[in-house]
Amino acid sequence: MSYRMPGSSEARVAGFDPQVQPVLPTTPLPPLSPACLRLDVIRQAFRHPADWQVEPLFAQSFIPGGDSYVRARQAAVLMPLVQREAGLYMLFTRRAEHLHDHAGQISFPGGRIESSDSGPVAAAIRETREEIGVESRFIDIFGTQPTLLTTTQFLMTPVVGELLPGFRIRPDEAEVAEVFEVPLAFLMDPGRHALHRMESSLGHGRCYFAIRWQSHFIWGATAILIRNLYYFLAASQGMAVPGTAAAGNRGT
């Protein structure tokens, strides 16, 4: 299901095209079974979180410190789950092309934590209402995941929850070009995740994960949060995932 604003165009990223950067080899990881991808199972995983490790390639971004941490701006996003007849889906937005930060990119509803917010959960709920019109009474929060320091210096806390039956989408045309949903089973299959490497004109490089869904290219911080949810749910089911045997992180 997709809610597209009239006259919107596909995402453009200034300076380089993230879709054509070289793809690097990664260790194959098993997809989550359908039994893991039920609302009751996910809700229980947040109530009784297992020890788990964030995406190993970006672990340092979840333990920020020093000047980067002090100067970063606090933000929160909602990772919304939607139950459909065909199964469980996750909802995304495509940001408007004229925005200063991450124009045209795929993201979750969210934004800065304001002084009037009691914390990340309140901010994520408020931003979801402001961006896509979903009222708080239709949002059931499960819990939060580890906070990520993004390359644009936001300390972003992901909040996971369900959009309850009866919710309506009313996108803010000033911020959102499109709202769409992706099957959670697709997102929780690491075989769909590609690791890209971007080389800059100065010779410096950085890596990012990306997930292609139909005409959409989900990459960067949004893709890392999806990877984290995979590791979190895998640990909750006792799955052995290669490369994650080190000291764990615990979601809240």
C-alpha positions in Angstrom: 0.0 0.0 0.0 1.3 3.4 -0.9 0.1 7.0 -0.4 1.9 9.2 -2.9 1.6 13.0 -2.9 0.6 14.6 -6.3 3.5 15.7 -8.5 6.3 14.1 -6.4 9.4 12.7 -8.1 11.9 10.0 -7.2 14.6 10.6 -4.6 17.7 12.6 -5.5 20.7 12.7 -3.3 23.1 15.6 -3.7 26.7 14.7 -4.7 26.4 11.1 -5.6 24.0 8.3 -6.5 23.8 5.8 -3.6 22.2 3.2 -5.9 25.2 2.7 -8.2 28.0 2.5 -5.6 30.0 -0.8 -5.5 28.5 -3.7 -3.5 30.8 -5.5 -1.1 30.6 -9.2 -0.1 29.0 -9.9 3.3 28.6 -13.0 5.5 25.2 -14.7 4.6 22.7 -14.5 7.4 19.5 -16.6 7.8 16.1 -14.9 7.3 13.7 -14.8 10.2 11.0 -17.4 10.1 7.4 -16.4 9.7 6.8 -17.5 13.4 9.1 -14.6 14.5 7.2 -12.0 12.5 3.9 -11.9 14.4 2.8 -8.9 16.5 2.5 -11.0 19.7 6.0 -12.4 19.3 7.6 -9.0 18.6 5.7 -7.4 21.5 6.9 -10.2 23.8 10.5 -9.7 22.6 10.4 -6.1 23.8 8.8 -7.1 27.1 11.6 -9.6 27.8 14.6 -8.6 25.7 17.4 -11.0 25.2 21.0 -10.1 25.1 21.9 -9.0 21.6 24.4 -7.1 19.6 23.8 -4.2 17.2 24.9 -4.4 13.5 28.6 -5.2 14.0 29.8 -3.1 11.1 28.4 0.0 12.7 28.7 -0.8 16.4 30.8 2.3 17.0 27.9 4.5 15.9 25.8 3.2 18.7 28.4 4.0 21.4 29.1 7.7 20.6 31.3 9.8 22.8 33.5 12.9 22.9 32.7 16.1 20.9 30.4 14.3 18.4 28.1 13.1 21.2 28.0 16.5 22.9 27.3 18.5 19.7 24.7 16.0 18.3 21.1 16.9 18.1 18.6 14.6 19.8 16.0 13.0 17.5 13.5 10.1 17.5 11.8 8.0 14.8 8.9 5.6 14.9 9.3 2.2 13.2 5.6 1.5 12.6 4.3 -2.0 12.1 1.0 -2.5 10.3 -1.0 -5.8 10.3 -2.5 -6.6 6.9 -4.3 -9.7 5.7 -1.2 -10.7 3.8 0.9 -10.4 6.9 2.9 -7.8 8.9 4.2 -4.7 7.1 6.5 -1.8 8.1 5.6 1.8 7.1 8.0 4.3 5.6 8.0 7.8 4.3 9.8 9.4 1.4 10.9 12.9 2.3 10.0 15.9 0.3 12.6 17.0 -2.3 13.0 20.6 -1.0 13.9 19.6 2.6 17.4 20.6 3.9 18.2 17.3 5.5 18.0 14.0 3.6 15.8 15.4 0.8 14.0 12.7 -1.1 15.3 9.8 1.0 13.4 7.0 2.5 12.9 7.3 6.3 10.7 6.5 9.2 8.3 9.2 10.6 10.3 11.3 13.1 12.4 14.3 13.8 14.0 16.4 16.6 13.1 15.9 20.2 11.6 19.2 21.3 11.8 20.7 24.8 8.1 20.0 25.2 8.6 16.3 24.6 9.0 14.0 27.6 11.5 11.9 25.7 12.1 9.9 22.5 8.8 8.0 22.6 6.7 11.2 23.0 8.7 12.8 20.2 8.2 9.9 17.8 4.5 9.9 18.5 4.2 13.6 18.0 6.3 13.6 14.8 4.2 10.7 13.4 1.1 12.8 13.9 2.6 15.9 12.3 4.2 14.2 9.3 1.6 11.6 8.3 -1.5 12.4 10.4 -1.7 9.3 12.5 -3.2 10.2 15.9 -1.5 8.9 19.1 -4.6 6.8 20.0 -3.7 4.6 17.0 -0.1 4.0 18.1 0.8 1.1 20.4 4.5 1.4 21.5 6.5 -1.8 22.1 9.8 -0.3 23.1 13.0 1.4 21.9 16.2 0.3 20.2 19.7 1.6 20.7 20.3 5.2 19.8 22.3 5.8 16.6 24.7 8.7 15.9 24.1 9.6 12.3 26.6 11.1 9.8 24.5 14.3 10.0 25.1 14.5 13.7 21.7 13.4 15.0 21.4 11.1 18.0 18.4 9.2 16.7 16.4 6.9 19.0 14.2 4.3 17.1 10.9 3.6 18.7 9.0 0.4 17.6 5.3 0.1 17.7 2.1 -0.9 15.9 -0.3 1.3 14.0 -3.7 0.1 15.3 -6.6 -0.7 13.0 -8.6 2.4 12.0 -5.6 4.7 11.6 -5.7 7.1 8.7 -2.8 8.6 6.7 -2.8 12.3 6.1 0.7 13.3 4.9 2.0 16.8 5.4 2.8 17.9 1.9 5.5 20.2 3.1 7.6 17.3 4.5 6.4 14.0 3.0 6.3 13.1 -0.7 5.0 9.5 -0.2 4.0 7.0 2.5 4.3 3.3 1.6 4.6 -0.1 3.3 7.0 -3.0 2.9 6.4 -6.6 4.0 8.3 -7.2 7.2 9.3 -10.7 6.0 11.1 -9.0 3.1 12.9 -6.6 5.4 13.9 -9.3 7.8 15.6 -11.3 5.1 19.3 -10.2 5.2 19.7 -11.7 1.7 17.9 -8.5 0.6 20.4 -6.2 2.3 23.3 -5.0 0.2 26.5 -3.4 1.6 27.7 -0.6 -0.6 31.0 1.4 -0.4 31.0 5.1 -1.3 34.3 6.7 -2.4 34.6 10.4 -2.1 36.6 12.7 -4.3 39.2 13.0 -1.5 39.8 9.3 -1.5 37.9 8.6 1.8 35.3 5.9 1.8 32.4 4.8 3.9 30.0 1.9 3.8 26.2 1.8 4.0 23.5 -0.9 3.8 20.7 -0.6 1.3 17.5 -2.5 0.6 15.7 -2.2 -2.7 11.9 -2.6 -2.6 10.2 -2.1 -5.9 11.1 1.5 -7.0 12.3 2.4 -3.5 15.9 2.4 -2.3 16.1 2.3 1.5 19.6 3.1 2.6 21.8 4.7 5.3 20.5 5.1 8.8 17.1 3.7 8.0 18.7 0.5 6.7 20.9 0.2 9.8 17.9 0.4 12.0 16.2 -2.4 10.0 19.4 -4.5 10.4 19.3 -3.9 14.2 15.7 -5.0 14.4 16.7 -8.2 12.6 19.5 -8.9 15.1 17.1 -8.1 18.0 14.4 -10.5 16.8 16.9 -13.2 15.9 18.3 -13.1 19.5 14.8 -13.1 21.0 14.2 -16.5 19.2 17.6 -17.9 20.2 18.9 -17.9 16.6 22.6 -18.2 16.2 23.7 -15.3 13.9 27.3 -15.3 12.6 29.5 -12.5 13.9 27.3 -11.5 16.9 28.8 -13.5 19.7 30.5 -10.5 21.3 29.2 -8.5 24.3 25.6 -7.7 23.9 23.4 -4.6 23.8 20.0 -4.7 25.4 17.1 -2.7 24.0 14.6 -0.9 26.3 
